[in-house]
Amino acid sequence: MKQVYFKDIGLVEYGDAWQMQEALMKKGLDIKASWYNDATTDSTRSERIDNYLLLCNHPHVYTLGKSGHIENLLVNDSRLQQIGATFYKTNRGGDITYHGPGQLVGYPILDLEQFYTDLGKYMRNLEEVIIQTLDAFGIAGGRLQGSTGVWLDADDAYKARKICAMGVRSSRWITMHGFALNVNADLQYFDNIVPCGISDKKVTSMHKELGSSVDEDKVKEVLKKYFEQVFECELVNNLVTQDVTS
């Protein structure tokens, strides 16, 4: 069974988490570059590319994907300062989204050549992890045709609302960025953007749907279980600090 090194890095500034992901991706890309330069084959490649899953949450921040539109940020720099939020243009796919306390963010850095070389399947599997996690808490999640992420009442145009946003980047089949599940997030922060560039749909959270605060540590444990099942892997809790800070 494939092993994925896991670390919960807690509350971390978005830029720091981005640098961690870039460093882990670069490790894998450097190994692949050496393979191509040496013309090695699968049978002669001795150095392994490690896979990782980072879980965290961020201080208030808005991030814009490389295919996003800046006009979907509805506030100026002065207002961002007033509400204690920062802004980043990123290299992931998708449009604009919000991250903040009470939201569970996951960053899988996976070599998909060890799983399957299909980005569409990868996104559907990330969604499946969230759908099964929500189901464990009595929330029926699903997919909205033509959109990524996980939705509630996706088959009803008037009720459909997003509970988990997703956006990824892939280079030589190594992934970074990932998903953001609204657990106890302050949904008022979404009022400052057009979330994911979709103006006619609402955003929700587990807290809002269940009517009470949700144990975020429990959500993490459930999510880890379904990540292992969906990706047919074992999460190994021995990712050391220098692996994500070097």
Secondary structure, 3 states (H helix, E strand, C coil): CEEEEEEEEEECCHHHHHHHHHHHHHHHHHHHHHHHHHCCCHHHCCCCCCEEEEEEECCCEEEECCCCCHHHECCCHHHHHHCCCEEEECCCCCCEEEECCCEEEEEEECEHHHCCCCHHHHHHHHHHHHHHHHHHCCCCEECCCCCCCEEECCCCCCCCEEEEEEEEEEECCEEEEEEEEECCCCHHHHHHECHHHCCCCEECCHHHHHCCCCCHHHHHHHHHHHHHHHHCEEEECCCCHHHHHC
